């Protein structure tokens, strides 16, 4: 039976091989282990295998894990939809937030970031597929949102995050991720110093890497099927 360390090393090798195949350097791509709904014991096991960056979708669950693992070096990434009444914990605990899609949320995170803490590394979530059920800013609204976020203390704007419509068609996957890359390039031309594309999950990370992903968010391939959420 394979262990978490086996799965982690296999995934790291797969990411590196994919990067090389598309002419990229493996070190350009970070692996974010999506630990949402999995118990703290599994996260501790992952840390023992050398993984340090973990993605969580539910605020209370992230807080519980952060308290339980306070003795260890962990980088928490919040990747889920953000409700206005949940921003304080996110601002206090997160090193990264991938899912800012409204100026109101960005301002609350900025105001609630503890004094003396380093800036939250921030990605704007874009709804690149236009799905009503998905969070994310409309692509047309990105320039104004980026301008607003870039000026806020306590936040450092790093790039874009997207969760395109699910498909098994590799060409369609690449098309969606290429659109995200193009949107970031447009923001760069407008003067924003961005370097992060948070895109690609267990089923589409090859297409994401091909189109420039710098962070891939992987849960199922590492932890197995999701468990019932412990809190929101």
MARBA-3410 file (N, C-alpha, C, O; in Angstrom, 1 decimal):
232
0.9,-1.2,0.0,0.0,0.0,0.0,0.9,1.2,0.0,1.8,1.4,0.8 ~ 0.6,2.2,-0.9,1.4,3.4,-1.0,1.1,4.3,0.2,0.0,4.4,0.7 ~ 2.1,5.1,0.6,2.0,6.0,1.7,1.8,7.4,1.1,1.9,7.6,-0.1 ~ 1.5,8.4,2.0,1.4,9.8,1.5,2.8,10.2,0.9,2.8,10.9,-0.1 ~ 3.9,9.8,1.5,5.2,10.2,1.0,5.4,9.6,-0.4,5.9,10.3,-1.3
4.9,8.4,-0.6,5.0,7.8,-2.0,4.2,8.7,-3.0,4.7,9.0,-4.1 ~ 3.0,9.0,-2.6,2.1,9.8,-3.5,2.7,11.2,-3.7,2.6,11.7,-4.9 ~ 3.2,11.8,-2.7,3.8,13.1,-2.8,5.0,13.1,-3.8,5.1,13.9,-4.7 ~ 5.9,12.1,-3.6,7.1,12.1,-4.4,6.7,11.7,-5.9,7.3,12.3,-6.8 ~ 5.7,10.9,-6.1,5.2,10.6,-7.4,4.7,11.8,-8.1,4.9,12.1,-9.3
3.9,12.6,-7.3,3.3,13.8,-7.9,4.3,14.9,-8.2,4.3,15.5,-9.3 ~ 5.3,15.0,-7.3,6.4,16.0,-7.6,7.2,15.6,-8.8,7.5,16.5,-9.6 ~ 7.4,14.3,-9.0,8.1,13.8,-10.2,7.2,14.1,-11.5,7.8,14.5,-12.5 ~ 5.9,13.9,-11.4,5.0,14.1,-12.5,5.0,15.6,-12.9,5.0,15.9,-14.0 ~ 5.0,16.5,-11.9,5.0,17.9,-12.1,6.3,18.3,-12.8,6.2,19.1,-13.8
7.4,17.8,-12.3,8.7,18.1,-13.0,8.8,17.6,-14.4,9.2,18.3,-15.3 ~ 8.3,16.4,-14.6,8.3,15.8,-16.0,7.4,16.6,-16.9,7.8,16.9,-18.1 ~ 6.3,17.0,-16.4,5.4,17.8,-17.3,6.0,19.2,-17.6,5.9,19.7,-18.7 ~ 6.6,19.8,-16.6,7.2,21.1,-16.8,8.3,21.0,-17.9,8.3,21.8,-18.8 ~ 9.1,20.0,-17.8,10.2,19.8,-18.8,9.6,19.6,-20.2,10.1,20.1,-21.2
8.6,18.8,-20.2,8.0,18.5,-21.5,7.5,19.7,-22.2,7.5,19.8,-23.5 ~ 7.0,20.8,-21.5,6.5,22.0,-22.1,7.6,23.1,-22.0,7.2,24.3,-22.1 ~ 8.8,22.8,-21.8,9.9,23.8,-21.9,10.0,24.7,-20.7,10.5,25.8,-20.8 ~ 9.5,24.2,-19.5,9.5,25.0,-18.3,10.5,24.4,-17.3,10.8,23.2,-17.4 ~ 10.9,25.2,-16.4,11.8,24.7,-15.3,10.9,24.2,-14.2,10.0,24.9,-13.7
11.1,23.0,-13.7,10.3,22.4,-12.6,10.2,23.3,-11.4,9.2,23.4,-10.7 ~ 11.3,24.1,-11.1,11.3,24.9,-9.9,10.4,26.1,-10.0,10.2,26.8,-9.0 ~ 9.8,26.4,-11.2,8.9,27.5,-11.3,7.5,27.1,-10.8,6.7,28.0,-10.6 ~ 7.3,25.9,-10.5,5.9,25.4,-10.1,5.9,24.9,-8.7,6.6,24.0,-8.3 ~ 5.0,25.5,-7.9,4.9,25.1,-6.5,3.6,24.2,-6.4,2.6,24.3,-7.0
3.8,23.2,-5.5,2.7,22.3,-5.2,2.0,22.8,-3.9,2.6,22.8,-2.9 ~ 0.7,23.1,-4.0,-0.2,23.4,-2.9,-1.0,22.2,-2.6,-1.8,21.8,-3.4 ~ -0.8,21.6,-1.4,-1.6,20.4,-1.0,-2.9,20.9,-0.4,-3.0,21.6,0.6 ~ -4.0,20.5,-1.1,-5.3,20.9,-0.7,-5.9,19.9,0.4,-6.3,18.8,0.1 ~ -5.8,20.4,1.6,-6.1,19.5,2.7,-7.5,19.7,3.3,-7.9,19.1,4.3
-8.4,20.4,2.6,-9.7,20.7,3.0,-10.5,19.4,3.2,-10.4,18.4,2.4 ~ -11.2,19.3,4.3,-12.0,18.1,4.8,-11.2,17.0,5.3,-11.8,16.0,5.7 ~ -9.9,17.0,5.2,-9.1,15.9,5.7,-8.6,16.3,7.1,-8.3,17.4,7.4 ~ -8.5,15.3,8.0,-8.2,15.5,9.4,-6.8,16.0,9.6,-5.9,15.8,8.8 ~ -6.6,16.7,10.8,-5.3,17.3,11.0,-4.2,16.2,11.0,-3.0,16.5,10.7
-4.5,15.0,11.4,-3.5,13.9,11.4,-2.9,13.7,10.0,-1.7,13.4,9.9 ~ -3.8,13.8,9.0,-3.3,13.7,7.6,-2.4,14.8,7.2,-1.4,14.6,6.5 ~ -2.7,16.0,7.7,-1.8,17.2,7.4,-0.5,17.0,8.1,0.6,17.3,7.5 ~ -0.5,16.5,9.3,0.8,16.3,10.0,1.6,15.3,9.3,2.8,15.4,9.2 ~ 1.0,14.2,8.8,1.7,13.2,8.0,2.3,13.9,6.8,3.5,13.5,6.5
1.6,14.7,6.1,2.1,15.4,4.9,3.3,16.3,5.3,4.3,16.3,4.6 ~ 3.2,17.0,6.4,4.4,17.8,6.9,5.6,16.9,7.2,6.7,17.3,6.8 ~ 5.4,15.8,7.8,6.5,14.8,8.0,7.2,14.4,6.7,8.3,14.1,6.7 ~ 6.4,14.5,5.6,7.0,14.1,4.3,7.6,15.3,3.6,8.2,15.1,2.5 ~ 7.6,16.4,4.2,8.3,17.6,3.6,7.4,18.6,3.0,7.9,19.7,2.6
6.0,18.4,3.0,5.1,19.4,2.4,4.9,20.5,3.4,4.6,20.2,4.6 ~ 4.9,21.7,3.0,4.7,22.9,4.0,3.5,23.8,3.6,3.0,24.4,4.5 ~ 3.1,23.8,2.4,2.0,24.7,2.0,0.7,23.9,1.8,0.7,22.9,1.1 ~ -0.4,24.4,2.5,-1.6,23.7,2.5,-2.8,24.7,2.1,-2.8,25.8,2.6 ~ -3.7,24.2,1.3,-4.8,25.0,0.9,-6.1,24.5,1.6,-6.4,23.4,1.7
-6.9,25.5,2.1,-8.1,25.2,2.8,-9.2,26.1,2.3,-9.0,27.3,1.9 ~ -10.4,25.5,2.2,-11.6,26.2,1.7,-12.5,26.8,2.8,-13.3,27.7,2.5 ~ -12.4,26.2,4.0,-13.4,26.5,5.0,-12.6,27.2,6.2,-11.6,26.7,6.7 ~ -13.1,28.4,6.6,-12.4,29.2,7.5,-12.2,28.5,8.9,-11.1,28.5,9.4 ~ -13.3,28.0,9.4,-13.2,27.4,10.7,-12.3,26.2,10.7,-11.5,25.9,11.7
-12.3,25.4,9.6,-11.5,24.2,9.5,-10.0,24.7,9.5,-9.2,24.0,10.1 ~ -9.7,25.7,8.8,-8.3,26.2,8.7,-7.9,26.6,10.1,-6.7,26.4,10.5 ~ -8.7,27.3,10.8,-8.4,27.8,12.1,-8.1,26.6,13.1,-7.1,26.7,13.9 ~ -8.9,25.6,13.0,-8.7,24.5,13.9,-7.4,23.8,13.6,-6.7,23.4,14.5 ~ -7.1,23.6,12.3,-5.8,23.0,12.0,-4.6,23.8,12.3,-3.6,23.3,12.8
-4.8,25.1,12.1,-3.7,26.0,12.5,-3.4,26.0,14.0,-2.2,26.0,14.4 ~ -4.4,25.9,14.8,-4.2,25.8,16.3,-3.5,24.4,16.6,-2.6,24.4,17.4 ~ -4.0,23.4,16.0,-3.5,22.0,16.3,-2.0,21.9,15.8,-1.3,21.0,16.4 ~ -1.6,22.6,14.8,-0.3,22.5,14.2,0.6,23.7,14.5,1.6,23.9,13.7 ~ 0.3,24.4,15.5,1.0,25.7,15.8,2.5,25.4,16.1,3.3,26.3,16.0
2.8,24.2,16.4,4.2,23.9,16.8,5.0,23.6,15.5,6.2,23.4,15.6 ~ 4.4,23.6,14.4,5.1,23.2,13.1,5.1,24.4,12.1,4.3,25.3,12.2 ~ 6.0,24.4,11.2,6.1,25.4,10.2,5.2,25.1,9.0,5.4,24.2,8.3 ~ 4.1,25.8,9.0,3.0,25.6,8.0,2.7,26.9,7.3,2.6,27.9,7.9 ~ 2.5,26.9,6.0,2.1,28.0,5.2,0.6,27.8,4.8,0.4,26.9,4.0
-0.3,28.5,5.3,-1.7,28.3,5.0,-2.1,29.2,3.9,-1.9,30.4,3.8 ~ -2.8,28.6,2.9,-3.4,29.3,1.7,-4.9,29.2,1.8,-5.4,28.0,1.8 ~ -5.6,30.3,1.8,-7.0,30.2,1.8,-7.5,30.2,0.3,-7.1,31.2,-0.4 ~ -8.2,29.2,-0.1,-8.6,29.1,-1.5,-10.1,29.1,-1.8,-10.5,28.9,-3.0 ~ -10.9,29.2,-0.8,-12.3,29.1,-1.0,-13.0,30.4,-1.1,-12.4,31.5,-0.9
-14.3,30.4,-1.4,-15.1,31.6,-1.4,-15.0,32.4,-0.1,-15.0,31.7,1.0 ~ -15.0,33.7,-0.1,-14.8,34.5,1.1,-16.1,35.2,1.4,-16.5,36.0,0.6 ~ -16.7,35.0,2.6,-17.8,35.8,3.1,-17.3,36.9,3.9,-16.3,36.8,4.6 ~ -18.0,38.0,3.9,-17.5,39.2,4.6,-17.3,39.0,6.0,-16.4,39.6,6.6 ~ -18.2,38.2,6.7,-18.1,38.0,8.1,-17.0,36.9,8.5,-16.9,36.6,9.7
-16.3,36.4,7.5,-15.2,35.4,7.8,-13.8,36.0,7.5,-12.9,35.2,7.6 ~ -13.7,37.3,7.2,-12.4,37.7,6.8,-11.4,37.9,7.9,-10.2,37.7,7.6 ~ -11.8,38.1,9.1,-10.9,38.3,10.2,-10.0,37.1,10.4,-8.7,37.3,10.5 ~ -10.5,35.9,10.5,-9.7,34.8,10.7,-8.8,34.5,9.5,-7.6,34.1,9.7 ~ -9.3,34.7,8.4,-8.5,34.6,7.1,-7.3,35.5,7.2,-6.2,35.2,6.9
-7.6,36.8,7.6,-6.5,37.8,7.6,-5.5,37.5,8.7,-4.3,37.8,8.5 ~ -5.9,36.8,9.8,-5.0,36.5,10.9,-4.1,35.3,10.6,-3.0,35.2,11.0 ~ -4.7,34.4,9.8,-4.0,33.1,9.7,-3.3,32.8,8.4,-2.3,32.0,8.3 ~ -3.7,33.4,7.3,-3.3,33.1,6.0,-2.0,33.8,5.6,-1.9,35.0,5.8 ~ -1.1,33.0,5.0,0.0,33.6,4.3,-0.3,34.0,2.9,0.2,35.0,2.4
-1.2,33.2,2.3,-1.7,33.5,1.0,-3.3,33.5,1.0,-3.9,32.7,1.7 ~ -3.9,34.3,0.1,-5.3,34.2,-0.2,-5.4,34.2,-1.7,-5.0,35.1,-2.3 ~ -6.1,33.1,-2.2,-6.2,33.0,-3.7,-7.5,33.5,-4.3,-7.6,33.5,-5.5 ~ -8.4,33.8,-3.4,-9.8,33.9,-3.9,-10.5,35.2,-3.6,-11.7,35.3,-3.4 ~ -9.7,36.3,-3.8,-10.2,37.7,-3.7,-10.9,38.0,-5.0,-10.3,38.0,-6.0
-12.2,38.3,-4.9,-12.9,38.6,-6.2,-13.7,39.9,-6.1,-14.4,40.3,-7.0 ~ -13.6,40.6,-4.9,-14.3,41.9,-4.7,-13.5,42.8,-3.9,-12.7,42.4,-3.0 ~ -13.6,44.1,-4.2,-12.8,45.1,-3.5,-13.2,45.1,-2.0,-12.3,45.3,-1.2 ~ -14.4,44.9,-1.7,-14.9,44.9,-0.3,-14.1,43.9,0.5,-13.7,44.2,1.6 ~ -14.0,42.7,-0.1,-13.3,41.6,0.6,-11.8,42.0,0.8,-11.2,41.8,1.9
-11.2,42.5,-0.2,-9.8,42.9,-0.1,-9.6,44.0,1.0,-8.6,43.9,1.7 ~ -10.5,45.0,1.0,-10.4,46.0,2.0,-10.5,45.4,3.4,-9.8,45.9,4.3 ~ -11.4,44.5,3.6,-11.5,43.9,5.0,-10.3,43.1,5.3,-9.8,43.2,6.5 ~ -9.7,42.4,4.4,-8.5,41.6,4.7,-7.4,42.6,5.0,-6.6,42.3,6.0 ~ -7.3,43.7,4.3,-6.2,44.7,4.6,-6.4,45.3,6.0,-5.4,45.4,6.7
-7.6,45.7,6.3,-7.9,46.3,7.6,-7.7,45.4,8.8,-7.3,45.8,9.8 ~ -7.9,44.1,8.5,-7.9,43.1,9.6,-6.6,42.3,9.7,-6.4,41.5,10.6 ~ -5.6,42.6,8.8,-4.3,41.9,8.9,-3.6,42.5,10.1,-3.5,43.7,10.3 ~ -3.1,41.6,11.0,-2.5,42.1,12.3,-1.3,43.0,12.0,-0.5,42.7,11.1 ~ -1.1,44.0,12.8,0.0,44.9,12.7,1.3,44.1,12.9,1.4,43.3,13.8
2.2,44.4,12.0,3.5,43.7,12.1,3.6,42.4,11.3,4.7,41.9,11.1 ~ 2.5,41.9,10.9,2.5,40.7,10.1,2.9,41.0,8.6,2.6,42.1,8.2 ~ 3.5,40.1,8.0,3.9,40.3,6.6,2.6,40.4,5.7,1.6,39.9,6.1 ~ 2.7,41.1,4.6,1.6,41.2,3.7,1.0,39.9,3.3,1.8,38.9,3.1 ~ -0.3,39.8,3.2,-0.9,38.6,2.6,-0.6,38.5,1.1,-0.9,39.5,0.4
0.0,37.4,0.7,0.2,37.2,-0.8,-1.1,36.9,-1.4,-1.8,36.0,-1.1 ~ -1.5,37.8,-2.3,-2.9,37.8,-2.8,-3.1,37.5,-4.3,-2.4,38.1,-5.1 ~ -4.0,36.6,-4.6,-4.4,36.4,-6.0,-5.8,36.8,-6.2,-6.7,36.6,-5.3 ~ -6.2,37.3,-7.3,-7.5,37.6,-7.7,-8.1,36.4,-8.4,-7.6,35.9,-9.3 ~ -9.3,36.0,-7.9,-10.0,34.9,-8.6,-10.8,35.4,-9.7,-11.6,36.3,-9.5
-10.6,34.8,-10.9,-11.3,35.2,-12.1,-12.2,34.1,-12.5,-11.8,32.9,-12.6 ~ -13.5,34.4,-12.9,-14.4,33.4,-13.4,-14.3,33.3,-14.9,-15.0,33.9,-15.6 ~ -13.3,32.6,-15.3,-12.9,32.6,-16.7,-13.9,31.9,-17.6,-13.9,32.1,-18.8 ~ -14.7,31.0,-17.0,-15.6,30.2,-17.8,-17.0,30.8,-17.8,-17.9,30.3,-18.5 ~ -17.2,31.9,-17.0,-18.5,32.5,-16.9,-19.6,31.7,-16.3,-20.8,31.9,-16.6
-19.2,30.8,-15.4,-20.2,29.9,-14.7,-20.9,30.7,-13.6,-20.2,31.2,-12.7 ~ -22.2,30.7,-13.5,-22.9,31.4,-12.5,-22.7,30.8,-11.1,-22.7,31.5,-10.1 ~ -22.4,29.5,-11.1,-22.2,28.8,-9.8,-20.8,29.0,-9.2,-20.6,28.6,-8.1 ~ -19.9,29.6,-10.0,-18.6,29.8,-9.6,-18.3,31.2,-9.1,-18.8,32.2,-9.6 ~ -17.4,31.2,-8.0,-17.0,32.5,-7.6,-16.0,33.1,-8.6,-15.5,32.4,-9.4
-15.6,34.3,-8.4,-14.6,34.9,-9.2,-15.1,36.2,-9.9,-16.3,36.3,-10.2 ~ -14.2,37.1,-10.1,-14.5,38.3,-10.8,-14.7,38.1,-12.3,-14.1,37.2,-12.9 ~ -15.5,38.9,-12.9,-15.7,38.9,-14.3,-14.3,39.4,-14.9,-13.8,40.4,-14.4 ~ -13.8,38.8,-16.0,-12.6,39.3,-16.6,-12.6,40.8,-16.9,-11.5,41.4,-16.8 ~ -13.7,41.3,-17.3,-13.7,42.8,-17.6,-13.5,43.6,-16.4,-13.1,44.8,-16.5
-13.8,43.1,-15.2,-13.6,43.9,-14.0,-12.2,43.8,-13.4,-11.9,44.5,-12.4 ~ -11.4,42.9,-13.9,-10.0,42.7,-13.3,-9.2,44.0,-13.3,-8.6,44.2,-12.2 ~ -9.1,44.8,-14.3,-8.2,46.0,-14.2,-8.5,46.9,-13.0,-7.6,47.3,-12.3 ~ -9.8,47.1,-12.8,-10.2,48.0,-11.7,-10.0,47.3,-10.4,-9.5,48.0,-9.4 ~ -10.2,46.0,-10.3,-10.0,45.3,-9.1,-8.6,45.2,-8.7,-8.2,45.5,-7.6
-7.7,44.9,-9.7,-6.3,44.9,-9.5,-5.7,46.2,-9.0,-4.9,46.3,-8.1 ~ -6.2,47.3,-9.6,-5.8,48.6,-9.2,-6.1,48.9,-7.8,-5.3,49.5,-7.0 ~ -7.3,48.5,-7.4,-7.8,48.8,-6.0,-7.0,47.9,-5.0,-6.5,48.5,-4.0 ~ -6.8,46.7,-5.3,-6.1,45.8,-4.4,-4.6,46.2,-4.2,-4.0,46.1,-3.2 ~ -4.0,46.6,-5.4,-2.6,46.9,-5.3,-2.2,48.0,-4.4,-1.1,48.2,-3.9
-3.2,48.9,-4.1,-3.0,50.0,-3.3,-3.3,49.8,-1.8,-3.1,50.7,-1.0 ~ -3.7,48.6,-1.4,-4.0,48.4,0.0,-2.9,47.9,0.8,-2.1,47.0,0.4 ~ -2.7,48.5,2.0,-1.6,48.0,2.9,-2.0,46.6,3.4,-3.2,46.3,3.6 ~ -1.0,45.8,3.7,-1.2,44.5,4.3,-1.5,43.4,3.2,-1.6,42.3,3.5 ~ -1.6,43.8,1.9,-1.8,42.9,0.9,-0.7,43.1,-0.2,-0.3,44.2,-0.4
-0.2,42.0,-0.8,0.7,42.1,-1.9,0.1,41.3,-3.1,-0.1,40.1,-3.0 ~ -0.3,42.0,-4.1,-0.9,41.4,-5.3,0.1,40.6,-6.0,1.1,41.2,-6.5 ~ -0.2,39.3,-6.2,0.8,38.4,-6.9,0.3,37.9,-8.2,1.2,37.6,-9.1 ~ -1.0,37.8,-8.4,-1.4,37.2,-9.7,-2.9,36.8,-9.7,-3.7,37.4,-9.0 ~ -3.2,35.8,-10.5,-4.6,35.3,-10.7,-4.8,33.9,-10.3,-3.8,33.1,-10.3
-6.0,33.6,-9.9,-6.4,32.2,-9.6,-7.7,31.9,-10.4,-8.5,32.8,-10.6 ~ -7.8,30.7,-10.9,-9.0,30.3,-11.6,-9.3,28.8,-11.4,-8.5,28.0,-11.2 ~ -10.7,28.6,-11.5,-11.2,27.2,-11.5,-12.1,27.1,-12.7,-13.3,27.3,-12.6 ~ -11.5,26.8,-13.9,-12.3,26.7,-15.1,-13.4,25.6,-15.0,-13.3,24.7,-14.2 ~ -14.4,25.7,-15.9,-15.4,24.6,-16.0,-14.7,23.3,-16.2,-13.8,23.1,-17.0
-15.2,22.3,-15.5,-14.6,20.9,-15.6,-14.8,20.3,-16.9,-15.9,20.4,-17.5 ~ -13.7,19.7,-17.5,-13.8,19.0,-18.7,-12.6,18.0,-18.8,-11.6,18.3,-18.2 ~ -12.9,16.9,-19.5,-11.8,16.0,-19.7,-11.1,16.3,-21.1,-10.1,15.6,-21.4 ~ -11.5,17.2,-21.8,-10.9,17.6,-23.1,-9.7,18.4,-22.9,-9.8,19.6,-22.4 ~ -8.5,17.9,-23.1,-7.2,18.6,-22.9,-7.1,19.9,-23.6,-6.6,20.9,-23.1
-7.7,19.9,-24.9,-7.6,21.2,-25.6,-8.5,22.3,-25.0,-8.0,23.4,-25.0 ~ -9.6,21.9,-24.5,-10.5,22.9,-23.8,-9.8,23.3,-22.5,-9.9,24.5,-22.1 ~ -9.2,22.4,-21.8,-8.5,22.8,-20.6,-7.4,23.8,-20.9,-7.4,24.9,-20.2 ~ -6.6,23.6,-21.9,-5.6,24.5,-22.2,-6.1,25.8,-22.7,-5.6,26.9,-22.3 ~ -7.2,25.8,-23.4,-7.8,27.1,-23.8,-8.2,27.9,-22.7,-8.0,29.2,-22.7
-8.8,27.3,-21.6,-9.3,28.1,-20.5,-8.1,28.7,-19.7,-8.1,29.8,-19.3 ~ -7.1,27.8,-19.5,-5.9,28.3,-18.8,-5.1,29.3,-19.6,-4.5,30.2,-19.0 ~ -5.1,29.2,-20.9,-4.4,30.2,-21.7,-5.1,31.6,-21.5,-4.4,32.6,-21.5 ~ -6.4,31.5,-21.4,-7.2,32.8,-21.2,-6.8,33.4,-19.8,-6.6,34.7,-19.8 ~ -6.6,32.6,-18.8,-6.1,33.2,-17.5,-4.8,33.8,-17.7,-4.5,34.9,-17.2
-3.9,33.1,-18.3,-2.5,33.7,-18.6,-2.6,35.0,-19.3,-1.9,35.9,-19.0 ~ -3.4,35.0,-20.3,-3.5,36.3,-21.1,-4.1,37.4,-20.3,-3.7,38.6,-20.4 ~ -5.0,37.1,-19.4,-5.5,38.1,-18.5,-4.4,38.7,-17.5,-4.4,39.9,-17.3 ~ -3.6,37.8,-17.1,-2.5,38.3,-16.2,-1.5,39.1,-17.0,-1.0,40.1,-16.6 ~ -1.2,38.7,-18.3,-0.3,39.4,-19.1,-0.9,40.8,-19.4,-0.1,41.8,-19.5
-2.2,40.9,-19.5,-2.8,42.3,-19.7,-2.6,43.1,-18.5,-2.3,44.3,-18.6 ~ -2.7,42.5,-17.3,-2.5,43.3,-16.1,-1.0,43.7,-15.9,-0.7,44.8,-15.5 ~ -0.1,42.8,-16.4,1.3,43.2,-16.4,1.6,44.4,-17.3,2.4,45.3,-16.9 ~ 0.9,44.4,-18.4,1.1,45.5,-19.4,0.6,46.8,-18.8,1.0,47.9,-19.1 ~ -0.3,46.7,-17.9,-0.9,47.9,-17.2,0.0,48.3,-16.0,-0.4,49.3,-15.3
1.1,47.6,-15.8,2.0,48.1,-14.8,2.1,47.3,-13.5,2.9,47.6,-12.6 ~ 1.3,46.2,-13.4,1.3,45.4,-12.2,2.4,44.3,-12.3,2.5,43.7,-13.3 ~ 3.1,44.2,-11.2,4.3,43.3,-11.2,3.7,41.9,-10.6,3.8,41.7,-9.4 ~ 3.2,41.1,-11.5,2.6,39.9,-11.1,3.5,38.7,-11.6,4.1,38.7,-12.6 ~ 3.4,37.6,-10.7,4.3,36.5,-11.1,3.6,35.1,-10.8,4.2,34.1,-10.8
2.3,35.1,-10.4,1.7,33.9,-10.0,0.4,33.6,-10.8,-0.5,34.5,-10.9 ~ 0.3,32.4,-11.2,-0.9,31.8,-11.8,-1.2,30.6,-11.0,-0.6,29.5,-11.1 ~ -2.3,30.7,-10.2,-2.7,29.6,-9.3,-3.8,28.9,-10.1,-5.0,29.3,-10.1 ~ -3.5,27.8,-10.8,-4.5,27.1,-11.6,-4.0,25.7,-11.9,-2.8,25.4,-11.9 ~ -5.0,24.8,-12.0,-4.7,23.4,-12.2,-4.9,22.6,-10.9,-4.4,22.9,-9.8
-5.6,21.5,-11.0,-5.9,20.6,-9.9,-5.6,19.1,-10.4,-4.9,18.9,-11.4 ~ -6.0,18.2,-9.6,-5.6,16.8,-9.9,-5.9,16.4,-11.3,-5.0,15.7,-11.9 ~ -7.0,16.8,-11.9,-7.4,16.2,-13.2,-7.0,17.1,-14.4,-7.1,16.7,-15.5 ~ -6.4,18.3,-14.1,-6.0,19.1,-15.3,-4.7,19.8,-15.1,-4.5,20.9,-15.7 ~ -3.9,19.3,-14.2,-2.7,20.1,-13.9,-1.7,20.1,-15.1,-0.9,21.0,-15.2
-1.7,19.1,-15.9,-0.8,19.1,-17.1,-1.1,20.3,-18.0,-0.2,21.0,-18.5 ~ -2.4,20.5,-18.3,-2.8,21.6,-19.1,-2.5,22.9,-18.5,-2.1,23.9,-19.2 ~ -2.6,23.0,-17.2,-2.3,24.2,-16.5,-0.8,24.5,-16.5,-0.4,25.7,-16.8 ~ 0.0,23.5,-16.3,1.4,23.7,-16.4,1.8,24.1,-17.8,2.7,25.0,-18.0 ~ 1.2,23.5,-18.8,1.5,23.9,-20.2,1.3,25.3,-20.4,2.0,26.0,-21.3
0.3,25.9,-19.8,-0.1,27.3,-20.0,0.4,28.3,-19.0,0.0,29.4,-18.9 ~ 1.4,27.8,-18.1,2.1,28.8,-17.3,1.8,28.8,-15.8,2.2,29.7,-15.1 ~ 1.0,27.8,-15.3,0.7,27.7,-13.9,2.0,27.8,-13.0,3.0,27.2,-13.4 ~ 2.0,28.5,-12.0,3.1,28.6,-11.0,2.7,27.9,-9.7,3.6,27.6,-8.9 ~ 1.4,27.8,-9.4,1.0,27.0,-8.3,-0.1,26.1,-8.8,-1.1,26.5,-9.4
0.0,24.8,-8.5,-1.0,23.8,-8.8,-1.6,23.3,-7.5,-0.9,23.1,-6.5 ~ -2.9,23.3,-7.4,-3.6,23.0,-6.2,-4.2,21.5,-6.2,-5.1,21.2,-7.0 ~ -3.5,20.6,-5.5,-3.8,19.2,-5.6,-4.3,18.6,-4.3,-3.6,18.7,-3.3 ~ -5.5,18.0,-4.3,-6.0,17.4,-3.1,-6.2,15.9,-3.3,-5.5,15.1,-2.6 ~ -7.1,15.5,-4.2,-7.4,14.1,-4.4,-6.3,13.2,-4.6,-6.1,12.1,-4.1
-5.4,13.6,-5.5,-4.2,12.8,-5.9,-3.3,12.6,-4.7,-2.5,11.6,-4.7 ~ -3.4,13.4,-3.7,-2.5,13.3,-2.5,-3.2,12.6,-1.3,-2.7,11.7,-0.7 ~ -4.4,13.1,-1.0,-5.1,12.7,0.2,-6.2,11.7,-0.1,-6.7,11.1,0.9 ~ -6.6,11.5,-1.3,-7.7,10.6,-1.6,-9.0,11.4,-1.7,-9.0,12.7,-1.7 ~ -10.1,10.7,-1.8,-11.4,11.4,-1.9,-11.7,12.2,-0.7,-11.2,12.0,0.4
-12.4,13.3,-0.9,-12.7,14.3,0.1,-13.6,13.6,1.2,-14.4,12.7,0.9 ~ -13.4,14.1,2.4,-14.2,13.6,3.5,-15.3,14.7,3.8,-15.2,15.8,3.2 ~ -16.2,14.4,4.6,-17.3,15.4,5.0,-16.7,16.6,5.6,-15.9,16.5,6.6 ~ -17.0,17.8,5.2,-16.4,19.0,5.8,-16.7,19.1,7.3,-17.7,18.7,7.8 ~ -15.6,19.6,8.0,-15.7,19.7,9.5,-16.3,21.0,9.9,-16.6,21.1,11.1
-16.3,22.0,9.0,-16.8,23.3,9.4,-16.6,24.3,8.3,-15.9,24.0,7.4 ~ -17.3,25.4,8.4,-17.2,26.4,7.4,-16.9,27.8,8.0,-16.8,28.8,7.3
END
